[in-house]
Amino acid sequence: MESIYLDHSATTYVRPEVLKSMISYFSEYYGNPGSMHRIGLTAKQAIDTARKITAEILNCDPEEIIFTGSGTESINMAIQGIAERGDHIITTNTEHHAVLHTCQFLEKRGVEVTYLPVNQKGLITPEQVEKAIKKNTKLITIAYANNEIGVIQPISQIGNISKKRKIYFHTDACQAGLYLDLNIKNLNVDMMTLNSSKVYGPKGVGMLFVDRSVKIRPILFGGSQEQGLRPGTENVPGIVGFATALKIGQKEKQKENIRLENIRDYLIQELLKISDTKLNGDPKKRLPNNVNVSFDGVEGESIILRLDEKGFCVSTGSACTSRSLEPSHVIQALYGSDKKEIAHGSIRITLGKKTTMNNARNFVEVIKDVVSGLREISPVYK
Amino acid sequence: MNKQKIKNKIKETNNSWFYTDIVKDHFFNPKNFLTDKEAKNYKADGVGIVGSSACGDVMKMWIRVKNNKIIDCKWQTFGCASALASTSVLSTMVIGMKLEDAKKITPQDIIKKLGGLPQIKIHCSVLGDQALRKAIEDYEGKKVK
């Protein structure tokens, strides 16, 4: 049985055009971009081109693009490279763990952090950010689009405030790469993180845009690659693949967004017909490919394993799959930590290039059976 | 990779599922559960419920007792696959068992019967034996009255 993959926010496959662009940099042009001979130069040219392509998409200078090993690494670089003892950071309570755990680490080192609470739809307001600014606020870091519920924060307006108040603004745009405007001039950001493995590129590559005015310190030490911010021999095929993936993604964006929004809205409409079901996050201010719902009285891991048996791959915010026994902090942020059961019963469905309306129709039929089957043996669903 | 190789890879994955085959069987084909409809007419001698939906696991057990022996055991569970499977397997273990023996069942006994559980999942199955003990206590309490 062929599996229908509806977990594109976890990661995407590498599209064939991307794989093709990478192949020759493994064993043909394998040189170290730092070497002065021609085999090294070929590799250097390849990453220069990739940097140029990426800079065009972001509307920035190529020198402002730092290639890294992942989104997580870029986020760590942006936060730890800026905040020092005595500084204040503003973020939200629904950020990815890459942000939250870095902030928690820095709190132990004398950095002050404000975690802005989102509203029931998962959104924060620019006013909330402005109110939280203190004398020592050095950095604002807020995700462009949430990785669990896909809601889109008002980045451009927050950027206006940060510019006015001369505070650095970083956005984690890992989930936005395929779907939203990446023009940093429109977004008013000083730093932005992107990740290759969410945009049909290879895993193990990320990127941090750093505006040339930002004074950032390295958090890794070694050679002078990537302007000394990311020492270590460059992942040449990965960087080439990442840039190719971004470029194709941007070209297809407009048309693909309309197609996916259509399937997303169909899924939301049909899933909400199942009794005692809730949509998590704002219905419209969300990524075209994200649906996140909670079913009363059933637990997420049971749902995903029964869906997997029927050939559908999705994910859950339940504690059982978190390895920490704590359910999704994002869903808890929406309804309060006294409503943990909503997080336990949450399911994230994230669509991709190969997802069709027909897949969505079949999925709805199957999940109806799965939920009612589990509710039948649930002592808490009445 | 050619198609055959991909197929083999998927087959391999199926064989290394997150849980054992016994867990898988009890999860996909749970034994002795009681639907809400059936629960209305089920004449239990003792009922026990443990857990909370905030924690992610709730288990309820119904037992029927004759001559100090459990002659029937039914259940409902809210929880993950191992929680469902551990209640299911427990129900198969206790039918026909003397009450005094049933009281002695430990989480380790349940885990063993399931062919093992991933370390992180062990807390889930701890609840089944507690629900059973509560059901037995409920029965014994009624008997005293």
Chai-1 contact restraints between the chains, C-beta under 6 A:
chainA,res_idxA,chainB,res_idxB,connection_type,confidence,min_distance_angstrom,max_distance_angstrom,comment,restraint_id
A,E299,B,G56,contact,1.0,0.0,6.0,A-B,restraint_1
A,E299,B,F78,contact,1.0,0.0,6.0,A-B,restraint_2
A,E299,B,G79,contact,1.0,0.0,6.0,A-B,restraint_3
A,E299,B,C80,contact,1.0,0.0,6.0,A-B,restraint_4
A,E301,B,C80,contact,1.0,0.0,6.0,A-B,restraint_5
A,E301,B,A81,contact,1.0,0.0,6.0,A-B,restraint_6
A,S302,B,C80,contact,1.0,0.0,6.0,A-B,restraint_7
A,S302,B,A81,contact,1.0,0.0,6.0,A-B,restraint_8
A,L305,B,A81,contact,1.0,0.0,6.0,A-B,restraint_9
A,A319,B,G56,contact,1.0,0.0,6.0,A-B,restraint_10
A,C320,B,C80,contact,1.0,0.0,6.0,A-B,restraint_11
A,R323,B,I120,contact,1.0,0.0,6.0,A-B,restraint_12
A,K340,B,A54,contact,1.0,0.0,6.0,A-B,restraint_13
A,E341,B,S53,contact,1.0,0.0,6.0,A-B,restraint_14
A,E341,B,A54,contact,1.0,0.0,6.0,A-B,restraint_15
A,H344,B,G56,contact,1.0,0.0,6.0,A-B,restraint_16
A,E376,B,T35,contact,1.0,0.0,6.0,A-B,restraint_17
A,I377,B,F33,contact,1.0,0.0,6.0,A-B,restraint_18
A,I377,B,Q76,contact,1.0,0.0,6.0,A-B,restraint_19
A,S378,B,F78,contact,1.0,0.0,6.0,A-B,restraint_20
A,P379,B,V58,contact,1.0,0.0,6.0,A-B,restraint_21
A,P379,B,K60,contact,1.0,0.0,6.0,A-B,restraint_22
A,P379,B,Q76,contact,1.0,0.0,6.0,A-B,restraint_23
A,P379,B,F78,contact,1.0,0.0,6.0,A-B,restraint_24
A,V380,B,S53,contact,1.0,0.0,6.0,A-B,restraint_25
A,V380,B,V58,contact,1.0,0.0,6.0,A-B,restraint_26
A,V380,B,F78,contact,1.0,0.0,6.0,A-B,restraint_27
